[in-house]
Amino acid sequence: MNVLYIIMAVVSVLLFVYLGYALLKPEKF
């Protein structure tokens, strides 16, 4: 198991969710 790959995958998922939430809730920004 490559720890760096796992970390990058988790960060990618979190970023995707954050961007999706930002698009759904533009009033928060």
Sine and cosine of phi, psi and omega as CSV:
sin_phi,cos_phi,sin_psi,cos_psi,sin_omega,cos_omega
0.00,0.00,0.74,-0.67,0.02,-1.00
-0.99,-0.14,0.92,-0.38,-0.04,-1.00
-0.88,0.48,-0.65,0.76,-0.02,-1.00
-0.87,0.49,-0.66,0.75,0.02,-1.00
-0.89,0.45,-0.66,0.76,0.00,-1.00
-0.90,0.44,-0.70,0.72,0.00,-1.00
-0.88,0.47,-0.71,0.71,0.00,-1.00
-0.89,0.45,-0.61,0.79,0.01,-1.00
-0.91,0.42,-0.69,0.72,0.00,-1.00
-0.90,0.44,-0.70,0.72,0.01,-1.00
-0.88,0.47,-0.65,0.76,0.00,-1.00
-0.88,0.47,-0.69,0.73,0.00,-1.00
-0.91,0.42,-0.70,0.71,0.00,-1.00
-0.89,0.46,-0.66,0.75,0.00,-1.00
-0.91,0.42,-0.65,0.76,0.01,-1.00
-0.89,0.46,-0.69,0.72,0.00,-1.00
-0.91,0.41,-0.66,0.75,0.00,-1.00
-0.89,0.45,-0.69,0.72,0.01,-1.00
-0.92,0.39,-0.64,0.77,0.02,-1.00
-0.89,0.45,-0.66,0.75,0.01,-1.00
-0.92,0.39,-0.61,0.79,0.01,-1.00
-0.90,0.44,-0.60,0.80,0.00,-1.00
-0.96,0.30,-0.56,0.83,-0.01,-1.00
-0.99,0.17,-0.47,0.88,-0.04,-1.00
-0.82,-0.57,0.91,0.42,-0.04,-1.00
-0.90,0.44,-0.37,0.93,-0.03,-1.00
-0.93,0.36,-0.30,0.95,0.02,-1.00
-0.95,0.31,-0.29,0.96,-0.04,-1.00
-0.93,-0.38,0.00,0.00,0.00,0.00
